[in-house]
Amino acid sequence: MIDMIGARHREFLELLIKNKAGLTVDNLSKALGITRTAVRQHLATLEASTLVAKSTTRPSGGRPEQLYVLTDKGNSSFPRQYSWFAQLLIGMLEQEIGEKMVGERLAAMGGKVAEQLRANHAEGENLSAKVQNLAAIMEELGYRVNRNAQANIKGIPVIEADNCVFHDLASKHPQVCRFDLALLSTFTDSKVVHETCMVKGANACRFRFDKDTPEQMPTDFSE
């Protein structure tokens, strides 16, 4: 996210991450070599984006000075190496228990996560409604779901996403797809067919939800 923020705003965030207790308008003005008015304008934009927030005030011998700090969102805007760490972790597990067992563990995790997510939705929904709820949840998780592709020509529910939040990880460890497939299947109580997969060169991941009885997910993703 930090790469998407303007150069001047990045400078604000970098100063604030180095000064956890916060900085005043005067501090920022001197550090950046810009006027107090310009500082306030930038801070207003960063506050509106919830990257920066007002903190406490500190005595200054006169009127107390307002401190500005990074929010949790501001801290999270800096690059994180979650994918790299996950690759190390899965690679270590594969060496210890084997790829097949790792895939089974990931599928079990996906099923448990789906059960937790289902607890927030009413029981008794039909398959199409479950798939629609699932698509909304996937969007919250960072997937870009194609809302124009909610069913195939036979009316069977589908979900098509033109990105994968685990793409880098899944490209090196294809069994990671077991997590997604188990989550989708358990959430919708259906058999999920992974029609197209970006890890295998497709432009999108497309999932078809065939019936109300889930079947065992395939364990071999090497093809």
Rosetta blueprint (number, residue, H / E / L):
1 M L
2 I H
3 D H
4 M H
5 I L
6 G L
7 A H
8 R H
9 H H
10 R H
11 E H
12 F H
13 L H
14 E H
15 L H
16 L H
17 I H
18 K H
19 N L
20 K L
21 A L
22 G L
23 L E
24 T L
25 V H
26 D H
27 N H
28 L H
29 S H
30 K H
31 A H
32 L H
33 G L
34 I L
35 T L
36 R H
37 T H
38 A H
39 V H
40 R H
41 Q H
42 H H
43 L H
44 A H
45 T H
46 L H
47 E H
48 A H
49 S L
50 T L
51 L L
52 V E
53 A E
54 K E
55 S E
56 T E
57 T E
58 R E
59 P L
60 S L
61 G L
62 G L
63 R L
64 P L
65 E E
66 Q E
67 L E
68 Y E
69 V E
70 L E
71 T L
72 D H
73 K H
74 G H
75 N H
76 S H
77 S L
78 F L
79 P L
80 R L
81 Q L
82 Y H
83 S H
84 W H
85 F H
86 A H
87 Q H
88 L H
89 L H
90 I H
91 G H
92 M H
93 L H
94 E H
95 Q H
96 E H
97 I H
98 G L
99 E H
100 K H
101 M H
102 V H
103 G H
104 E H
105 R H
106 L H
107 A H
108 A H
109 M H
110 G H
111 G H
112 K H
113 V H
114 A H
115 E H
116 Q H
117 L H
118 R H
119 A L
120 N L
121 H L
122 A L
123 E L
124 G L
125 E L
126 N L
127 L H
128 S H
129 A H
130 K H
131 V H
132 Q H
133 N H
134 L H
135 A H
136 A H
137 I H
138 M H
139 E H
140 E H
141 L L
142 G L
143 Y L
144 R L
145 V E
146 N L
147 R L
148 N L
149 A L
150 Q L
151 A E
152 N L
153 I L
154 K L
155 G L
156 I L
157 P E
158 V E
159 I E
160 E E
161 A E
162 D L
163 N L
164 C L
165 V L
166 F L
167 H H
168 D H
169 L H
170 A H
171 S H
172 K H
173 H L
174 P H
175 Q H
176 V H
177 C H
178 R H
179 F H
180 D H
181 L H
182 A H
183 L H
184 L H
185 S H
186 T H
187 F H
188 T H
189 D L
190 S L
191 K L
192 V E
193 V E
194 H E
195 E E
196 T E
197 C L
198 M H
199 V H
200 K H
201 G L
202 A L
203 N L
204 A L
205 C E
206 R E
207 F E
208 R E
209 F E
210 D L
211 K L
212 D L
213 T L
214 P L
215 E L
216 Q L
217 M L
218 P L
219 T L
220 D L
221 F L
222 S L
223 E L
